[in-house]
Amino acid sequence: MAHGKSYYTKLLILRNRLLGIEQYIIDPEREYINIATKLEGTLFKIGPTSDTYINVFDIRKESIEDNEKGYLATKIRQSNWIF
């Protein structure tokens, strides 16, 4: 039974685009290819045969700071990581 979830999600994507909010959409069923193309988004094929990958350990340059108030320090404090 359809409840409009895809429609609502696409509407949110359009609204966020108008507000200038950067978005990342993981689309294993390729449902959002048309909207990404029309909004001049970038499509990445990710999979075992692809040269593209996501490095979850990539640390943004602006998060590296000397004090304990930076982005990275905040994320580490909020997590349950044990070092």
PyMOL Python script that loads the backbone (N, CA, C, O; Angstrom):
from pymol import cmd

cmd.read_pdbstr("""\
ATOM      1  N   MET A   1       0.840  -1.180   0.000  1.00  0.00           N
ATOM      2  CA  MET A   1       0.000   0.000   0.000  1.00  0.00           C
ATOM      3  C   MET A   1       0.888   1.247   0.000  1.00  0.00           C
ATOM      4  O   MET A   1       1.773   1.382   0.845  1.00  0.00           O
ATOM      5  N   ALA A   2       0.658   2.120  -0.912  1.00  0.00           N
ATOM      6  CA  ALA A   2       1.458   3.343  -1.058  1.00  0.00           C
ATOM      7  C   ALA A   2       0.954   4.416  -0.093  1.00  0.00           C
ATOM      8  O   ALA A   2      -0.250   4.627   0.055  1.00  0.00           O
ATOM      9  N   HIS A   3       1.891   5.077   0.548  1.00  0.00           N
ATOM     10  CA  HIS A   3       1.546   6.154   1.466  1.00  0.00           C
ATOM     11  C   HIS A   3       2.251   7.458   1.127  1.00  0.00           C
ATOM     12  O   HIS A   3       2.193   8.410   1.905  1.00  0.00           O
ATOM     13  N   GLY A   4       2.916   7.517  -0.024  1.00  0.00           N
ATOM     14  CA  GLY A   4       3.544   8.754  -0.461  1.00  0.00           C
ATOM     15  C   GLY A   4       4.920   9.009   0.118  1.00  0.00           C
ATOM     16  O   GLY A   4       5.376  10.153   0.121  1.00  0.00           O
ATOM     17  N   LYS A   5       5.597   7.983   0.608  1.00  0.00           N
ATOM     18  CA  LYS A   5       6.926   8.172   1.204  1.00  0.00           C
ATOM     19  C   LYS A   5       7.936   8.673   0.175  1.00  0.00           C
ATOM     20  O   LYS A   5       8.714   9.581   0.464  1.00  0.00           O
ATOM     21  N   SER A   6       7.932   8.093  -1.017  1.00  0.00           N
ATOM     22  CA  SER A   6       8.868   8.523  -2.061  1.00  0.00           C
ATOM     23  C   SER A   6       8.560   9.950  -2.494  1.00  0.00           C
ATOM     24  O   SER A   6       9.477  10.750  -2.680  1.00  0.00           O
ATOM     25  N   TYR A   7       7.300  10.277  -2.653  1.00  0.00           N
ATOM     26  CA  TYR A   7       6.911  11.633  -3.028  1.00  0.00           C
ATOM     27  C   TYR A   7       7.386  12.623  -1.978  1.00  0.00           C
ATOM     28  O   TYR A   7       7.952  13.664  -2.313  1.00  0.00           O
ATOM     29  N   TYR A   8       7.159  12.304  -0.706  1.00  0.00           N
ATOM     30  CA  TYR A   8       7.563  13.189   0.384  1.00  0.00           C
ATOM     31  C   TYR A   8       9.079  13.358   0.433  1.00  0.00           C
ATOM     32  O   TYR A   8       9.582  14.461   0.644  1.00  0.00           O
ATOM     33  N   THR A   9       9.795  12.267   0.239  1.00  0.00           N
ATOM     34  CA  THR A   9      11.255  12.325   0.239  1.00  0.00           C
ATOM     35  C   THR A   9      11.763  13.212  -0.889  1.00  0.00           C
ATOM     36  O   THR A   9      12.667  14.021  -0.682  1.00  0.00           O
ATOM     37  N   LYS A  10      11.191  13.068  -2.080  1.00  0.00           N
ATOM     38  CA  LYS A  10      11.595  13.906  -3.215  1.00  0.00           C
ATOM     39  C   LYS A  10      11.263  15.369  -2.966  1.00  0.00           C
ATOM     40  O   LYS A  10      12.015  16.258  -3.365  1.00  0.00           O
ATOM     41  N   LEU A  11      10.147  15.617  -2.311  1.00  0.00           N
ATOM     42  CA  LEU A  11       9.775  16.987  -1.955  1.00  0.00           C
ATOM     43  C   LEU A  11      10.788  17.582  -0.984  1.00  0.00           C
ATOM     44  O   LEU A  11      11.171  18.744  -1.118  1.00  0.00           O
ATOM     45  N   LEU A  12      11.225  16.786  -0.006  1.00  0.00           N
ATOM     46  CA  LEU A  12      12.246  17.251   0.932  1.00  0.00           C
ATOM     47  C   LEU A  12      13.573  17.537   0.222  1.00  0.00           C
ATOM     48  O   LEU A  12      14.259  18.508   0.539  1.00  0.00           O
ATOM     49  N   ILE A  13      13.922  16.686  -0.735  1.00  0.00           N
ATOM     50  CA  ILE A  13      15.147  16.905  -1.507  1.00  0.00           C
ATOM     51  C   ILE A  13      15.079  18.232  -2.239  1.00  0.00           C
ATOM     52  O   ILE A  13      16.042  18.999  -2.232  1.00  0.00           O
ATOM     53  N   LEU A  14      13.943  18.509  -2.873  1.00  0.00           N
ATOM     54  CA  LEU A  14      13.778  19.778  -3.596  1.00  0.00           C
ATOM     55  C   LEU A  14      13.831  20.973  -2.654  1.00  0.00           C
ATOM     56  O   LEU A  14      14.474  21.977  -2.961  1.00  0.00           O
ATOM     57  N   ARG A  15      13.163  20.873  -1.512  1.00  0.00           N
ATOM     58  CA  ARG A  15      13.175  21.979  -0.544  1.00  0.00           C
ATOM     59  C   ARG A  15      14.583  22.242  -0.024  1.00  0.00           C
ATOM     60  O   ARG A  15      15.020  23.390   0.066  1.00  0.00           O
ATOM     61  N   ASN A  16      15.279  21.176   0.312  1.00  0.00           N
ATOM     62  CA  ASN A  16      16.643  21.339   0.809  1.00  0.00           C
ATOM     63  C   ASN A  16      17.545  21.957  -0.248  1.00  0.00           C
ATOM     64  O   ASN A  16      18.416  22.767   0.069  1.00  0.00           O
ATOM     65  N   ARG A  17      17.340  21.579  -1.492  1.00  0.00           N
ATOM     66  CA  ARG A  17      18.132  22.144  -2.592  1.00  0.00           C
ATOM     67  C   ARG A  17      17.891  23.649  -2.702  1.00  0.00           C
ATOM     68  O   ARG A  17      18.828  24.427  -2.882  1.00  0.00           O
ATOM     69  N   LEU A  18      16.617  24.048  -2.592  1.00  0.00           N
ATOM     70  CA  LEU A  18      16.280  25.476  -2.654  1.00  0.00           C
ATOM     71  C   LEU A  18      16.902  26.251  -1.491  1.00  0.00           C
ATOM     72  O   LEU A  18      17.231  27.429  -1.629  1.00  0.00           O
ATOM     73  N   LEU A  19      17.059  25.585  -0.353  1.00  0.00           N
ATOM     74  CA  LEU A  19      17.655  26.223   0.820  1.00  0.00           C
ATOM     75  C   LEU A  19      19.177  26.154   0.807  1.00  0.00           C
ATOM     76  O   LEU A  19      19.832  26.691   1.701  1.00  0.00           O
ATOM     77  N   GLY A  20      19.741  25.494  -0.206  1.00  0.00           N
ATOM     78  CA  GLY A  20      21.192  25.399  -0.328  1.00  0.00           C
ATOM     79  C   GLY A  20      21.821  24.371   0.599  1.00  0.00           C
ATOM     80  O   GLY A  20      23.015  24.450   0.889  1.00  0.00           O
ATOM     81  N   ILE A  21      21.038  23.413   1.066  1.00  0.00           N
ATOM     82  CA  ILE A  21      21.541  22.386   1.972  1.00  0.00           C
ATOM     83  C   ILE A  21      22.148  21.243   1.164  1.00  0.00           C
ATOM     84  O   ILE A  21      21.492  20.682   0.287  1.00  0.00           O
ATOM     85  N   GLU A  22      23.398  20.901   1.461  1.00  0.00           N
ATOM     86  CA  GLU A  22      24.084  19.815   0.772  1.00  0.00           C
ATOM     87  C   GLU A  22      23.485  18.478   1.225  1.00  0.00           C
ATOM     88  O   GLU A  22      23.263  18.261   2.416  1.00  0.00           O
ATOM     89  N   GLN A  23      23.232  17.597   0.272  1.00  0.00           N
ATOM     90  CA  GLN A  23      22.570  16.340   0.572  1.00  0.00           C
ATOM     91  C   GLN A  23      23.313  15.165  -0.038  1.00  0.00           C
ATOM     92  O   GLN A  23      23.933  15.279  -1.095  1.00  0.00           O
ATOM     93  N   TYR A  24      23.240  14.049   0.641  1.00  0.00           N
ATOM     94  CA  TYR A  24      23.770  12.795   0.124  1.00  0.00           C
ATOM     95  C   TYR A  24      22.633  11.777   0.196  1.00  0.00           C
ATOM     96  O   TYR A  24      22.035  11.578   1.254  1.00  0.00           O
ATOM     97  N   ILE A  25      22.346  11.145  -0.916  1.00  0.00           N
ATOM     98  CA  ILE A  25      21.242  10.199  -0.973  1.00  0.00           C
ATOM     99  C   ILE A  25      21.786   8.851  -1.390  1.00  0.00           C
ATOM    100  O   ILE A  25      22.406   8.724  -2.446  1.00  0.00           O
ATOM    101  N   ILE A  26      21.558   7.851  -0.572  1.00  0.00           N
ATOM    102  CA  ILE A  26      21.954   6.490  -0.918  1.00  0.00           C
ATOM    103  C   ILE A  26      20.732   5.840  -1.545  1.00  0.00           C
ATOM    104  O   ILE A  26      19.677   5.741  -0.919  1.00  0.00           O
ATOM    105  N   ASP A  27      20.885   5.400  -2.782  1.00  0.00           N
ATOM    106  CA  ASP A  27      19.749   4.955  -3.588  1.00  0.00           C
ATOM    107  C   ASP A  27      20.018   3.587  -4.211  1.00  0.00           C
ATOM    108  O   ASP A  27      20.311   3.501  -5.403  1.00  0.00           O
ATOM    109  N   PRO A  28      19.922   2.515  -3.418  1.00  0.00           N
ATOM    110  CA  PRO A  28      20.230   1.185  -3.971  1.00  0.00           C
ATOM    111  C   PRO A  28      19.258   0.734  -5.059  1.00  0.00           C
ATOM    112  O   PRO A  28      19.613  -0.100  -5.892  1.00  0.00           O
ATOM    113  N   GLU A  29      18.048   1.269  -5.063  1.00  0.00           N
ATOM    114  CA  GLU A  29      17.052   0.872  -6.065  1.00  0.00           C
ATOM    115  C   GLU A  29      17.005   1.824  -7.251  1.00  0.00           C
ATOM    116  O   GLU A  29      16.152   1.677  -8.126  1.00  0.00           O
ATOM    117  N   ARG A  30      17.904   2.792  -7.291  1.00  0.00           N
ATOM    118  CA  ARG A  30      17.991   3.788  -8.372  1.00  0.00           C
ATOM    119  C   ARG A  30      16.670   4.520  -8.609  1.00  0.00           C
ATOM    120  O   ARG A  30      16.274   4.773  -9.747  1.00  0.00           O
ATOM    121  N   GLU A  31      16.008   4.849  -7.514  1.00  0.00           N
ATOM    122  CA  GLU A  31      14.715   5.529  -7.571  1.00  0.00           C
ATOM    123  C   GLU A  31      14.859   7.040  -7.747  1.00  0.00           C
ATOM    124  O   GLU A  31      13.923   7.708  -8.187  1.00  0.00           O
ATOM    125  N   TYR A  32      16.037   7.580  -7.402  1.00  0.00           N
ATOM    126  CA  TYR A  32      16.221   9.027  -7.405  1.00  0.00           C
ATOM    127  C   TYR A  32      17.151   9.514  -8.515  1.00  0.00           C
ATOM    128  O   TYR A  32      17.621  10.650  -8.468  1.00  0.00           O
ATOM    129  N   ILE A  33      17.418   8.682  -9.498  1.00  0.00           N
ATOM    130  CA  ILE A  33      18.314   9.074 -10.592  1.00  0.00           C
ATOM    131  C   ILE A  33      17.757  10.267 -11.363  1.00  0.00           C
ATOM    132  O   ILE A  33      18.505  11.190 -11.684  1.00  0.00           O
ATOM    133  N   ASN A  34      16.464  10.267 -11.665  1.00  0.00           N
ATOM    134  CA  ASN A  34      15.871  11.371 -12.445  1.00  0.00           C
ATOM    135  C   ASN A  34      15.973  12.702 -11.714  1.00  0.00           C
ATOM    136  O   ASN A  34      16.341  13.710 -12.317  1.00  0.00           O
ATOM    137  N   ILE A  35      15.655  12.718 -10.431  1.00  0.00           N
ATOM    138  CA  ILE A  35      15.713  13.986  -9.692  1.00  0.00           C
ATOM    139  C   ILE A  35      17.160  14.444  -9.536  1.00  0.00           C
ATOM    140  O   ILE A  35      17.435  15.643  -9.595  1.00  0.00           O
ATOM    141  N   ALA A  36      18.087  13.508  -9.338  1.00  0.00           N
ATOM    142  CA  ALA A  36      19.504  13.877  -9.239  1.00  0.00           C
ATOM    143  C   ALA A  36      20.000  14.473 -10.551  1.00  0.00           C
ATOM    144  O   ALA A  36      20.753  15.447 -10.549  1.00  0.00           O
ATOM    145  N   THR A  37      19.583  13.894 -11.660  1.00  0.00           N
ATOM    146  CA  THR A  37      19.984  14.394 -12.975  1.00  0.00           C
ATOM    147  C   THR A  37      19.409  15.786 -13.226  1.00  0.00           C
ATOM    148  O   THR A  37      20.118  16.676 -13.696  1.00  0.00           O
ATOM    149  N   LYS A  38      18.132  15.975 -12.917  1.00  0.00           N
ATOM    150  CA  LYS A  38      17.481  17.274 -13.152  1.00  0.00           C
ATOM    151  C   LYS A  38      18.060  18.369 -12.258  1.00  0.00           C
ATOM    152  O   LYS A  38      18.088  19.538 -12.641  1.00  0.00           O
ATOM    153  N   LEU A  39      18.523  17.986 -11.062  1.00  0.00           N
ATOM    154  CA  LEU A  39      19.120  18.968 -10.157  1.00  0.00           C
ATOM    155  C   LEU A  39      20.631  19.080 -10.341  1.00  0.00           C
ATOM    156  O   LEU A  39      21.321  19.717  -9.546  1.00  0.00           O
ATOM    157  N   GLU A  40      21.137  18.445 -11.411  1.00  0.00           N
ATOM    158  CA  GLU A  40      22.560  18.451 -11.743  1.00  0.00           C
ATOM    159  C   GLU A  40      23.413  17.915 -10.597  1.00  0.00           C
ATOM    160  O   GLU A  40      24.479  18.445 -10.284  1.00  0.00           O
ATOM    161  N   GLY A  41      22.907  16.844  -9.980  1.00  0.00           N
ATOM    162  CA  GLY A  41      23.654  16.187  -8.911  1.00  0.00           C
ATOM    163  C   GLY A  41      24.706  15.255  -9.487  1.00  0.00           C
ATOM    164  O   GLY A  41      24.771  15.042 -10.698  1.00  0.00           O
ATOM    165  N   THR A  42      25.509  14.716  -8.624  1.00  0.00           N
ATOM    166  CA  THR A  42      26.557  13.784  -9.022  1.00  0.00           C
ATOM    167  C   THR A  42      26.151  12.387  -8.594  1.00  0.00           C
ATOM    168  O   THR A  42      25.782  12.166  -7.441  1.00  0.00           O
ATOM    169  N   LEU A  43      26.218  11.450  -9.518  1.00  0.00           N
ATOM    170  CA  LEU A  43      25.876  10.068  -9.221  1.00  0.00           C
ATOM    171  C   LEU A  43      27.152   9.241  -9.098  1.00  0.00           C
ATOM    172  O   LEU A  43      28.044   9.329  -9.941  1.00  0.00           O
ATOM    173  N   PHE A  44      27.226   8.449  -8.052  1.00  0.00           N
ATOM    174  CA  PHE A  44      28.356   7.552  -7.852  1.00  0.00           C
ATOM    175  C   PHE A  44      27.841   6.127  -7.817  1.00  0.00           C
ATOM    176  O   PHE A  44      26.871   5.825  -7.122  1.00  0.00           O
ATOM    177  N   LYS A  45      28.485   5.262  -8.559  1.00  0.00           N
ATOM    178  CA  LYS A  45      28.155   3.844  -8.487  1.00  0.00           C
ATOM    179  C   LYS A  45      29.091   3.234  -7.449  1.00  0.00           C
ATOM    180  O   LYS A  45      30.312   3.282  -7.597  1.00  0.00           O
ATOM    181  N   ILE A  46      28.513   2.665  -6.406  1.00  0.00           N
ATOM    182  CA  ILE A  46      29.299   2.071  -5.345  1.00  0.00           C
ATOM    183  C   ILE A  46      28.978   0.585  -5.302  1.00  0.00           C
ATOM    184  O   ILE A  46      27.811   0.199  -5.247  1.00  0.00           O
ATOM    185  N   GLY A  47      29.986  -0.224  -5.327  1.00  0.00           N
ATOM    186  CA  GLY A  47      29.778  -1.664  -5.269  1.00  0.00           C
ATOM    187  C   GLY A  47      31.084  -2.405  -5.420  1.00  0.00           C
ATOM    188  O   GLY A  47      32.140  -1.789  -5.561  1.00  0.00           O
ATOM    189  N   PRO A  48      31.022  -3.716  -5.391  1.00  0.00           N
ATOM    190  CA  PRO A  48      32.252  -4.510  -5.463  1.00  0.00           C
ATOM    191  C   PRO A  48      33.023  -4.339  -6.765  1.00  0.00           C
ATOM    192  O   PRO A  48      34.239  -4.526  -6.782  1.00  0.00           O
ATOM    193  N   THR A  49      32.351  -3.990  -7.851  1.00  0.00           N
ATOM    194  CA  THR A  49      33.033  -3.827  -9.139  1.00  0.00           C
ATOM    195  C   THR A  49      33.336  -2.365  -9.467  1.00  0.00           C
ATOM    196  O   THR A  49      33.818  -2.060 -10.558  1.00  0.00           O
ATOM    197  N   SER A  50      33.058  -1.467  -8.531  1.00  0.00           N
ATOM    198  CA  SER A  50      33.232  -0.035  -8.766  1.00  0.00           C
ATOM    199  C   SER A  50      34.578   0.445  -8.236  1.00  0.00           C
ATOM    200  O   SER A  50      35.115  -0.110  -7.277  1.00  0.00           O
ATOM    201  N   ASP A  51      35.118   1.486  -8.876  1.00  0.00           N
ATOM    202  CA  ASP A  51      36.335   2.130  -8.387  1.00  0.00           C
ATOM    203  C   ASP A  51      36.029   3.210  -7.353  1.00  0.00           C
ATOM    204  O   ASP A  51      36.946   3.790  -6.772  1.00  0.00           O
ATOM    205  N   THR A  52      34.754   3.480  -7.121  1.00  0.00           N
ATOM    206  CA  THR A  52      34.319   4.511  -6.189  1.00  0.00           C
ATOM    207  C   THR A  52      34.041   3.873  -4.828  1.00  0.00           C
ATOM    208  O   THR A  52      33.492   2.774  -4.751  1.00  0.00           O
ATOM    209  N   TYR A  53      34.420   4.565  -3.765  1.00  0.00           N
ATOM    210  CA  TYR A  53      34.171   4.058  -2.428  1.00  0.00           C
ATOM    211  C   TYR A  53      33.958   5.224  -1.471  1.00  0.00           C
ATOM    212  O   TYR A  53      34.287   6.365  -1.795  1.00  0.00           O
ATOM    213  N   ILE A  54      33.414   4.941  -0.305  1.00  0.00           N
ATOM    214  CA  ILE A  54      33.223   5.937   0.736  1.00  0.00           C
ATOM    215  C   ILE A  54      34.162   5.584   1.878  1.00  0.00           C
ATOM    216  O   ILE A  54      34.114   4.472   2.403  1.00  0.00           O
ATOM    217  N   ASN A  55      35.005   6.516   2.259  1.00  0.00           N
ATOM    218  CA  ASN A  55      35.921   6.303   3.368  1.00  0.00           C
ATOM    219  C   ASN A  55      35.278   6.864   4.629  1.00  0.00           C
ATOM    220  O   ASN A  55      35.283   8.077   4.838  1.00  0.00           O
ATOM    221  N   VAL A  56      34.728   6.000   5.469  1.00  0.00           N
ATOM    222  CA  VAL A  56      34.035   6.458   6.672  1.00  0.00           C
ATOM    223  C   VAL A  56      34.995   7.021   7.717  1.00  0.00           C
ATOM    224  O   VAL A  56      34.559   7.655   8.679  1.00  0.00           O
ATOM    225  N   PHE A  57      36.297   6.796   7.536  1.00  0.00           N
ATOM    226  CA  PHE A  57      37.283   7.318   8.471  1.00  0.00           C
ATOM    227  C   PHE A  57      37.906   8.634   7.988  1.00  0.00           C
ATOM    228  O   PHE A  57      38.832   9.148   8.615  1.00  0.00           O
ATOM    229  N   ASP A  58      37.399   9.176   6.880  1.00  0.00           N
ATOM    230  CA  ASP A  58      37.910  10.430   6.355  1.00  0.00           C
ATOM    231  C   ASP A  58      37.543  11.558   7.314  1.00  0.00           C
ATOM    232  O   ASP A  58      36.368  11.758   7.624  1.00  0.00           O
ATOM    233  N   ILE A  59      38.540  12.285   7.778  1.00  0.00           N
ATOM    234  CA  ILE A  59      38.319  13.372   8.728  1.00  0.00           C
ATOM    235  C   ILE A  59      38.394  14.689   7.967  1.00  0.00           C
ATOM    236  O   ILE A  59      39.373  14.964   7.273  1.00  0.00           O
ATOM    237  N   ARG A  60      37.351  15.494   8.103  1.00  0.00           N
ATOM    238  CA  ARG A  60      37.335  16.785   7.422  1.00  0.00           C
ATOM    239  C   ARG A  60      38.438  17.690   7.968  1.00  0.00           C
ATOM    240  O   ARG A  60      38.685  17.723   9.173  1.00  0.00           O
ATOM    241  N   LYS A  61      39.090  18.413   7.083  1.00  0.00           N
ATOM    242  CA  LYS A  61      40.214  19.277   7.468  1.00  0.00           C
ATOM    243  C   LYS A  61      39.791  20.300   8.518  1.00  0.00           C
ATOM    244  O   LYS A  61      40.540  20.577   9.455  1.00  0.00           O
ATOM    245  N   GLU A  62      38.587  20.863   8.364  1.00  0.00           N
ATOM    246  CA  GLU A  62      38.151  21.896   9.304  1.00  0.00           C
ATOM    247  C   GLU A  62      37.854  21.334  10.696  1.00  0.00           C
ATOM    248  O   GLU A  62      37.656  22.101  11.638  1.00  0.00           O
ATOM    249  N   SER A  63      37.821  20.000  10.837  1.00  0.00           N
ATOM    250  CA  SER A  63      37.541  19.414  12.148  1.00  0.00           C
ATOM    251  C   SER A  63      38.801  19.211  12.975  1.00  0.00           C
ATOM    252  O   SER A  63      38.712  18.919  14.167  1.00  0.00           O
ATOM    253  N   ILE A  64      39.966  19.358  12.368  1.00  0.00           N
ATOM    254  CA  ILE A  64      41.214  19.142  13.090  1.00  0.00           C
ATOM    255  C   ILE A  64      41.603  20.441  13.781  1.00  0.00           C
ATOM    256  O   ILE A  64      41.963  21.426  13.136  1.00  0.00           O
ATOM    257  N   GLU A  65      41.523  20.421  15.094  1.00  0.00           N
ATOM    258  CA  GLU A  65      41.830  21.613  15.884  1.00  0.00           C
ATOM    259  C   GLU A  65      42.663  21.206  17.088  1.00  0.00           C
ATOM    260  O   GLU A  65      42.690  20.036  17.470  1.00  0.00           O
ATOM    261  N   ASP A  66      43.339  22.178  17.682  1.00  0.00           N
ATOM    262  CA  ASP A  66      44.161  21.907  18.852  1.00  0.00           C
ATOM    263  C   ASP A  66      43.348  21.806  20.136  1.00  0.00           C
ATOM    264  O   ASP A  66      43.760  21.139  21.084  1.00  0.00           O
ATOM    265  N   ASN A  67      42.199  22.465  20.166  1.00  0.00           N
ATOM    266  CA  ASN A  67      41.432  22.452  21.410  1.00  0.00           C
ATOM    267  C   ASN A  67      40.420  21.299  21.419  1.00  0.00           C
ATOM    268  O   ASN A  67      40.312  20.554  20.445  1.00  0.00           O
ATOM    269  N   GLU A  68      39.702  21.164  22.494  1.00  0.00           N
ATOM    270  CA  GLU A  68      38.749  20.066  22.639  1.00  0.00           C
ATOM    271  C   GLU A  68      37.334  20.483  22.256  1.00  0.00           C
ATOM    272  O   GLU A  68      36.378  19.794  22.612  1.00  0.00           O
ATOM    273  N   LYS A  69      37.178  21.588  21.544  1.00  0.00           N
ATOM    274  CA  LYS A  69      35.851  22.069  21.167  1.00  0.00           C
ATOM    275  C   LYS A  69      35.572  21.877  19.691  1.00  0.00           C
ATOM    276  O   LYS A  69      34.542  22.347  19.208  1.00  0.00           O
ATOM    277  N   GLY A  70      36.443  21.206  18.951  1.00  0.00           N
ATOM    278  CA  GLY A  70      36.276  21.017  17.521  1.00  0.00           C
ATOM    279  C   GLY A  70      35.260  19.933  17.197  1.00  0.00           C
ATOM    280  O   GLY A  70      34.787  19.213  18.077  1.00  0.00           O
ATOM    281  N   TYR A  71      34.940  19.835  15.931  1.00  0.00           N
ATOM    282  CA  TYR A  71      33.962  18.869  15.434  1.00  0.00           C
ATOM    283  C   TYR A  71      34.356  17.446  15.793  1.00  0.00           C
ATOM    284  O   TYR A  71      33.540  16.687  16.315  1.00  0.00           O
ATOM    285  N   LEU A  72      35.594  17.082  15.519  1.00  0.00           N
ATOM    286  CA  LEU A  72      36.057  15.727  15.771  1.00  0.00           C
ATOM    287  C   LEU A  72      36.018  15.398  17.259  1.00  0.00           C
ATOM    288  O   LEU A  72      35.568  14.320  17.646  1.00  0.00           O
ATOM    289  N   ALA A  73      36.481  16.310  18.083  1.00  0.00           N
ATOM    290  CA  ALA A  73      36.467  16.078  19.529  1.00  0.00           C
ATOM    291  C   ALA A  73      35.046  15.894  20.039  1.00  0.00           C
ATOM    292  O   ALA A  73      34.796  15.042  20.892  1.00  0.00           O
ATOM    293  N   THR A  74      34.121  16.682  19.526  1.00  0.00           N
ATOM    294  CA  THR A  74      32.720  16.558  19.929  1.00  0.00           C
ATOM    295  C   THR A  74      32.161  15.196  19.545  1.00  0.00           C
ATOM    296  O   THR A  74      31.477  14.558  20.344  1.00  0.00           O
ATOM    297  N   LYS A  75      32.450  14.745  18.320  1.00  0.00           N
ATOM    298  CA  LYS A  75      31.957  13.452  17.863  1.00  0.00           C
ATOM    299  C   LYS A  75      32.528  12.310  18.699  1.00  0.00           C
ATOM    300  O   LYS A  75      31.817  11.360  19.025  1.00  0.00           O
ATOM    301  N   ILE A  76      33.799  12.403  19.040  1.00  0.00           N
ATOM    302  CA  ILE A  76      34.421  11.342  19.839  1.00  0.00           C
ATOM    303  C   ILE A  76      33.798  11.302  21.230  1.00  0.00           C
ATOM    304  O   ILE A  76      33.535  10.221  21.758  1.00  0.00           O
ATOM    305  N   ARG A  77      33.561  12.467  21.829  1.00  0.00           N
ATOM    306  CA  ARG A  77      32.932  12.505  23.158  1.00  0.00           C
ATOM    307  C   ARG A  77      31.520  11.929  23.125  1.00  0.00           C
ATOM    308  O   ARG A  77      31.096  11.293  24.090  1.00  0.00           O
ATOM    309  N   GLN A  78      30.776  12.141  22.022  1.00  0.00           N
ATOM    310  CA  GLN A  78      29.403  11.668  21.925  1.00  0.00           C
ATOM    311  C   GLN A  78      29.314  10.184  21.607  1.00  0.00           C
ATOM    312  O   GLN A  78      28.259   9.574  21.782  1.00  0.00           O
ATOM    313  N   SER A  79      30.383   9.613  21.153  1.00  0.00           N
ATOM    314  CA  SER A  79      30.342   8.210  20.744  1.00  0.00           C
ATOM    315  C   SER A  79      30.673   7.291  21.916  1.00  0.00           C
ATOM    316  O   SER A  79      31.040   7.746  22.999  1.00  0.00           O
ATOM    317  N   ASN A  80      30.538   6.021  21.682  1.00  0.00           N
ATOM    318  CA  ASN A  80      30.882   5.010  22.678  1.00  0.00           C
ATOM    319  C   ASN A  80      32.191   4.335  22.321  1.00  0.00           C
ATOM    320  O   ASN A  80      32.428   3.192  22.714  1.00  0.00           O
ATOM    321  N   TRP A  81      33.038   5.024  21.586  1.00  0.00           N
ATOM    322  CA  TRP A  81      34.302   4.430  21.154  1.00  0.00           C
ATOM    323  C   TRP A  81      35.204   4.229  22.356  1.00  0.00           C
ATOM    324  O   TRP A  81      35.220   5.047  23.276  1.00  0.00           O
ATOM    325  N   ILE A  82      35.944   3.154  22.345  1.00  0.00           N
ATOM    326  CA  ILE A  82      36.923   2.887  23.393  1.00  0.00           C
ATOM    327  C   ILE A  82      38.295   2.891  22.731  1.00  0.00           C
ATOM    328  O   ILE A  82      38.517   2.176  21.755  1.00  0.00           O
ATOM    329  N   PHE A  83      39.210   3.690  23.257  1.00  0.00           N
ATOM    330  CA  PHE A  83      40.552   3.786  22.699  1.00  0.00           C
ATOM    331  C   PHE A  83      41.542   3.200  23.681  1.00  0.00           C
ATOM    332  O   PHE A  83      42.743   3.180  23.409  1.00  0.00           O
TER     333      PHE A  83
END
""", "prot")
cmd.dss("prot")
cmd.show_as("cartoon", "prot")
cmd.util.cbc("prot")
cmd.orient("prot")
